[in-house]
Amino acid sequence: MRDPVNDPDDTAARNPMEAARAAMRPQLARRFYRVVSVAAGAGGHAVLLDDRPVRTPAREALEVETAAAARLVAAEWAAQGETIDPATMPATRIVNTAIDGVAADPQAVFEDVLKFAASDLLFYRADSPRELVARQAELWDPVIDWLRDAFGANFILAEGVVHVAQPREALAVFASRLKLHDGALRLACLHTLTTLTGSALLALAIAEGRLAAEAAWAAAHVDEDWNIAQWGEDEEAARRRVRRWTEMRAAAQLLAALSHADA
């Protein structure tokens, strides 16, 4: 009988392609702590591992504005098993990005989100089939109407993918709303939501409590869901979609947590 420890006969050993893939996978660090906690720090709320503060990859203190946001990060560290898998820690990654990257140049991130708004997903509509047109209108029009009625931002809609220049006045209104969500972590969350959905408008709607993350996700995937209903879904695409949703949910949860006043 084969000894599974001393005489391994797994897929990687028998398949050179799988062996190569296995060699390229990152080696996960072993969990080195027992207790995860949250405490007030010099610049906010810190996550502690056995009473030692977590640091970012750039060795900065990992501190966030509210205890609620810190608890989201702490929960990811607490949920790790024998090894630490960064792929299962989206909130931690977003916070690291905010501290190590966005904080150094928030204006560049702000302008990148604003650039999405100039050619937003919600502006470009299908001309057929009728059911898809109706579904886009059902999920996208309420966001367009909200920005028009609440803030006076009148965006132009178009059929197809040919670029349509948006009124400067509408973009200026959008920029003024976006500026209300300043701070490196808020911007990091907004940028994450924008790139995952292809829509700065949906990201702002989440930030302002107009849409839940689930509703914004459905709105962002109208076309994709339509195609899946017609032709089915590829397995790898499905796995990628799950990873993207996990990232989006974490960004939305962090935004909500940043709005919670801590006692």
Secondary structure by P-SEA (a helix, b strand, c coil): cccccccccccccccaaaaaaaaaccccccccccccccccccccbbbbcccbbbbcccccccccccaaaaaaaaaaaaaccccccccccaaaaaaaaaaacccccaaaaaaaaaaaaaccccccccccaaaaaaaaaaccaaaaaaaaaaccbbbbbbcccccccccaaaaaaaaaaaaaaccaaaaaaaaaaaaacccaaaaaaaaaccccaaaaaaaacaaaaaaaacbbbbaaaaaaaaaaaaaaaaaaaaaaaaacccc
